[in-house]
Amino acid sequence: MRRTYENDFKFIDSPEDIETLVIDKRRDWRASPSKAKRRQRRYKKRIAHQILRENI
């Protein structure tokens, strides 16, 4: 598995695709599940921001 990068926004056609695209390969290594969820939110936010930047 590879990490999720901002340039992966090109593979998103609908908002539901973000859920399937964003993968944290180190989820099991995180100290707690809450930190894993926080990291996932950060990945999703970065991709959403990149989508907005491309559409402006």
MDAnalysis code that builds the backbone (N, CA, C; Angstrom):
import MDAnalysis as mda
import numpy as np

u = mda.Universe.empty(168, n_residues=56, atom_resindex=np.repeat(np.arange(56), 3), trajectory=True)
u.add_TopologyAttr("name", ["N", "CA", "C"] * 56)
u.add_TopologyAttr("resid", np.arange(1, 57))
u.add_TopologyAttr("resname", ["MET", "ARG", "ARG", "THR", "TYR", "GLU", "ASN", "ASP", "PHE", "LYS", "PHE", "ILE", "ASP", "SER", "PRO", "GLU", "ASP", "ILE", "GLU", "THR", "LEU", "VAL", "ILE", "ASP", "LYS", "ARG", "ARG", "ASP", "TRP", "ARG", "ALA", "SER", "PRO", "SER", "LYS", "ALA", "LYS", "ARG", "ARG", "GLN", "ARG", "ARG", "TYR", "LYS", "LYS", "ARG", "ILE", "ALA", "HIS", "GLN", "ILE", "LEU", "ARG", "GLU", "ASN", "ILE"])
u.atoms.positions = np.array([
    [0.826, -1.190, 0.000],
    [0.000, 0.000, 0.000],
    [0.868, 1.250, 0.000],
    [0.385, 2.262, -0.633],
    [1.102, 3.522, -0.638],
    [0.283, 4.564, 0.091],
    [0.943, 5.606, 0.477],
    [0.247, 6.687, 1.166],
    [-0.606, 7.479, 0.200],
    [-1.462, 8.297, 0.753],
    [-2.319, 9.160, -0.040],
    [-1.629, 10.511, -0.210],
    [-1.575, 10.980, -1.428],
    [-0.939, 12.251, -1.715],
    [-1.941, 13.219, -2.317],
    [-1.603, 14.511, -2.288],
    [-2.501, 15.536, -2.807],
    [-2.803, 15.333, -4.287],
    [-1.859, 14.865, -5.038],
    [-2.072, 14.685, -6.474],
    [-3.034, 13.545, -6.789],
    [-3.404, 12.759, -5.794],
    [-4.366, 11.685, -6.001],
    [-5.778, 12.209, -6.211],
    [-5.973, 13.519, -6.044],
    [-7.304, 14.087, -6.241],
    [-7.784, 13.852, -7.667],
    [-6.880, 13.594, -8.577],
    [-7.246, 13.365, -9.977],
    [-8.084, 12.099, -10.141],
    [-8.009, 11.197, -9.175],
    [-8.737, 9.935, -9.250],
    [-10.117, 10.014, -8.596],
    [-10.516, 11.206, -8.161],
    [-11.780, 11.371, -7.449],
    [-12.828, 11.921, -8.402],
    [-13.939, 11.191, -8.515],
    [-15.056, 11.644, -9.337],
    [-16.217, 12.123, -8.478],
    [-16.362, 11.537, -7.305],
    [-17.457, 11.918, -6.415],
    [-16.926, 12.006, -4.983],
    [-17.655, 12.678, -4.106],
    [-17.190, 12.823, -2.719],
    [-16.977, 11.480, -1.998],
    [-17.728, 10.469, -2.386],
    [-17.580, 9.161, -1.746],
    [-16.228, 8.515, -2.075],
    [-15.633, 8.932, -3.177],
    [-14.342, 8.370, -3.579],
    [-13.226, 8.733, -2.598],
    [-13.376, 9.832, -1.879],
    [-12.348, 10.221, -0.909],
    [-12.212, 9.155, 0.165],
    [-13.344, 8.583, 0.588],
    [-13.325, 7.557, 1.635],
    [-12.532, 6.329, 1.192],
    [-12.659, 5.957, -0.064],
    [-11.959, 4.772, -0.544],
    [-10.517, 5.075, -0.930],
    [-10.257, 6.322, -1.309],
    [-8.920, 6.684, -1.757],
    [-7.953, 6.901, -0.596],
    [-8.435, 7.514, 0.464],
    [-7.565, 7.863, 1.589],
    [-7.261, 6.611, 2.402],
    [-5.994, 6.236, 2.405],
    [-5.547, 5.046, 3.118],
    [-4.324, 5.413, 3.952],
    [-4.382, 5.076, 5.219],
    [-3.241, 5.297, 6.105],
    [-2.580, 3.942, 6.328],
    [-1.485, 3.702, 5.648],
    [-0.865, 2.389, 5.734],
    [-0.254, 2.126, 7.107],
    [-0.121, 3.155, 7.914],
    [0.453, 2.991, 9.250],
    [-0.604, 3.041, 10.347],
    [-1.847, 2.849, 9.980],
    [-2.960, 2.932, 10.929],
    [-2.741, 2.035, 12.139],
    [-2.272, 0.837, 11.918],
    [-2.086, -0.106, 13.029],
    [-0.890, 0.253, 13.893],
    [-0.011, 1.091, 13.414],
    [1.176, 1.462, 14.182],
    [0.935, 2.683, 15.058],
    [-0.171, 3.352, 14.852],
    [-0.456, 4.564, 15.615],
    [-0.673, 4.213, 17.082],
    [-0.435, 5.202, 17.931],
    [-0.523, 4.981, 19.372],
    [-1.947, 4.673, 19.824],
    [-2.915, 5.267, 19.169],
    [-4.301, 5.020, 19.560],
    [-5.204, 5.191, 18.335],
    [-6.393, 4.615, 18.391],
    [-7.316, 4.766, 17.260],
    [-7.687, 6.222, 16.992],
    [-7.726, 7.034, 18.039],
    [-8.086, 8.443, 17.826],
    [-7.020, 9.161, 17.008],
    [-5.768, 8.789, 17.195],
    [-4.710, 9.414, 16.393],
    [-4.789, 8.960, 14.940],
    [-5.198, 7.717, 14.715],
    [-5.375, 7.229, 13.345],
    [-6.512, 7.984, 12.661],
    [-7.619, 8.201, 13.376],
    [-8.743, 8.953, 12.801],
    [-8.337, 10.386, 12.497],
    [-7.557, 10.975, 13.386],
    [-7.091, 12.350, 13.180],
    [-6.240, 12.430, 11.925],
    [-5.386, 11.450, 11.716],
    [-4.525, 11.442, 10.532],
    [-5.352, 11.284, 9.262],
    [-6.372, 10.429, 9.324],
    [-7.245, 10.247, 8.172],
    [-7.940, 11.555, 7.817],
    [-8.420, 12.273, 8.845],
    [-9.060, 13.568, 8.590],
    [-8.093, 14.522, 7.928],
    [-6.852, 14.497, 8.352],
    [-5.846, 15.386, 7.777],
    [-5.614, 15.059, 6.307],
    [-5.522, 13.776, 5.973],
    [-5.359, 13.378, 4.578],
    [-6.541, 13.851, 3.738],
    [-7.756, 13.630, 4.247],
    [-8.955, 14.017, 3.510],
    [-9.006, 15.528, 3.310],
    [-8.626, 16.263, 4.327],
    [-8.649, 17.720, 4.240],
    [-7.649, 18.216, 3.201],
    [-6.469, 17.598, 3.156],
    [-5.458, 18.015, 2.181],
    [-5.926, 17.759, 0.759],
    [-6.583, 16.630, 0.535],
    [-7.084, 16.325, -0.806],
    [-8.212, 17.276, -1.180],
    [-9.128, 17.552, -0.246],
    [-10.228, 18.474, -0.526],
    [-9.682, 19.869, -0.851],
    [-8.669, 20.295, -0.139],
    [-8.070, 21.591, -0.406],
    [-7.444, 21.631, -1.800],
    [-6.811, 20.559, -2.197],
    [-6.197, 20.491, -3.516],
    [-7.251, 20.529, -4.619],
    [-8.381, 19.880, -4.379],
    [-9.480, 19.913, -5.359],
    [-9.971, 21.347, -5.530],
    [-10.136, 22.050, -4.431],
    [-10.593, 23.442, -4.491],
    [-9.581, 24.313, -5.231],
    [-8.304, 24.092, -4.984],
    [-7.271, 24.897, -5.646],
    [-7.273, 24.670, -7.154],
    [-7.544, 23.438, -7.592],
    [-7.559, 23.134, -9.020],
    [-8.780, 23.711, -9.716],
    [-9.884, 23.818, -8.992],
    [-11.130, 24.290, -9.604],
    [-11.251, 25.804, -9.616],
    [-10.365, 26.498, -8.967],
    [-10.445, 27.964, -8.936],
    [-9.731, 28.555, -10.126],
])
